[in-house]
Amino acid sequence: MDHLKLLLAGRNVSLNRDLSREEAARARTWFPHARFIAEHFAEFDYLRRGMMHHAPGTSGRGVDVRAYLTDAGLLLPRKGTPQPAGHDADMFLRGQWLEEYVWAAFLHAGADAATFHQAIHWRVDEYEGDNEIDVIARIGDRLAFASCKAMRPQPNAAGSQNYRGALVNFLNEIDNAQDQYGYPWDSAFLFTTTAFREDEGAARYGSLFGKARALDVYVLGLEDLPWRRLLPYMTKVVQDLRTEEIPLLEHPVHGAGMRRESA
């Protein structure tokens, strides 16, 4: 983690807190639950919306998911509205599960270090501010910035335009973060629970993927989140980033004019 923080410092960025051993240990313990949610998200989302809007959310859909989460100790064993079993469970179920899942994916895929749910402090000349970054990973001397958005798999009939607009905003947001906090060789990722494929396999939001390609942002949706798909993909991405040569540029860690070798 020290090297990750050193690379951020070279970009005039600092973490407002360290990921504690207790948080990391809890995230590892709850990883199977994050994986379960990723692989049953449509049913979980029905339950989650019931929890957030104080409605039962278990009529037909979500019953098995509720039973799993109750057995896991994340929901209280009560009838009626689902209730998280404490603050950590509440944060996890509202969306932090995806951050922790992506954090685990980077580490399992071979990243050297990673942190999640971070507030960062930045400085540019006399200006400074604070922003949130869901996941930051280090791969050699490269950083990867990831935004994790747990949202409805697809819009309701009335909200299609707003939904599409939100996806574009999320894409721009993480691209801007990489531009501000990173170097050209760093990477940006958008992980979302959006279903990017129609039932017959046709792609939704082609223009979004075109823009992502132009911005060089990796975009992964609901179909990519099952572990059997996500881990091989992320392993390939991490390997490619590790072996890709970084150009000759002045660097605050390695000094001016040094060509940095791949890790």
C-alpha positions, -999 to +999 in steps of 0.1 A: +000+000+000+029+024+006+039+023-030+003+031-041+003+061-018+037+072-031+024+071-067-007+091-056+016+116-039+034+121-072+000+132-086-006+156-057-032+132-043-034+117-009-058+092+008-078+106+036-076+073+054-059+039+053-079+008+047-077-009+081-069-045+086-103-050+102-120-036+071-100-057+047-105-088+068-143-082+069-144-076+032-126-109+026-150-127+050-180-112+031-166-118-003-188-149-009-218-127-001-207-100-026-202-128-052-237-141-045-252-107-049-233-101-082-246-134-095-282-129-083-285-092-087-319-089-104-335-106-074-313-088-049-322-054-064-359-061-059-351-069-023-328-039-019-354-014-032-379-029-007-354-023+021-347+013+010-384+022+005-397+003+036-416-022+015-416-060+020-398-066-014-401-104-011-433-112-029-421-140-052-389-124-063-362-120-037-374-147-013-344-170-017-320-140-017-335-128+015-331-162+031-295-164+020-287-129+034-305-136+066-286-169+070-254-149+063-262-125+092-266-095+069-303-092+074-322-094+107-345-125+109-378-105+109-409-106+088-420-075+068-395-050+056-359-063+053-337-048+079-298-048+077-281-063+107-261-032+117-242-003+101-216-024+081-244-046+067-264-016+057-235+000+038-226-033+022-262-040+010-268-005-003-239-007-027-205-012-010-207-049-019-198-039-055-167-019-044-155-048-023-162-072-051-142-052-076-114-047-050-112-085-046-113-090-084-082-067-088-063-085-061-072-120-073-063-109-109-028-100-098-028-063-088+000-055-064-023-035-040-058-021-039-080-001-016-117+007-017-143+032-005-117+060-004-120+097+001-090+114-015-076+149-012-061+166-043-042+198-049-036+217-081-015+249-077-034+269-050-066+248-055-075+218-035-105+196-028-119+162-018-135+135-039-145+099-036-129+070-055-146+036-051-115+015-059-079+023-066-055-005-076-018-006-083-003-027-110+034-021-111+038+016-115+004+020-130-028+030-111-063+019-120-092+040-108-126+023-107-161+036-103-187+011-090-224+019-096-251-005-082-283+005-101-313-011-116-303-036-143-325-017-167-347+014-166-385+014-161-405+025-190-407+061-178-370+066-169-351+054-200-337+088-210-326+096-174-310+061-170-290+065-202-279+100-191-268+086-158-246+060-175-230+087-196-224+108-165-208+079-147-185+073-177-175+110-178-170+110-140-144+082-139-127+095-171-123+129-155-110+113-123-083+094-143-074+126-161-071+146-129-055+120-106-036+099-131-010+099-158-017+089-194-006+053-187-030+049-158-065+033-164-101+039-156-129+014-151-166+016-148-183-013-131-221-012-131-251-035-126-266-024-159-277-051-182-259-043-214-274-071-235-309-076-247-325-111-242-315-121-277-279-109-272-280-076-290-260-048-273-277-019-255-262+016-254-238+012-283-230+049-283-219+046-246-194+018-255-182+039-285-175+068-262-158+045-236-136+031-264-126+067-274-119+076-238-101+044-231-123+034-202-131-002-194-169-007-190-183-038-174-219-046-168-242-071-152-233-099-176-196-095-168-200-097-130-203-134-124-169-145-110-163-172-137-164-144-163-150-115-143-118-131-130-104-143-163-112-109-179-096-090-151-066-113-150-060-106-187-064-068-182-040-068-153-014-088-172-017-065-202-013-034-181+017-049-163+036-058-194+028-027-214+058-003-215+055+030-198+069+059-219+100+079-210+087+107-188+098+125-157+084+106-127+084+115-090+093+080-079+119+070-104+133+105-112+136+125-144+145+110-177+144+073-166+127+046-186+107+026-162+108-011-167+077-032-165+072-047-130 
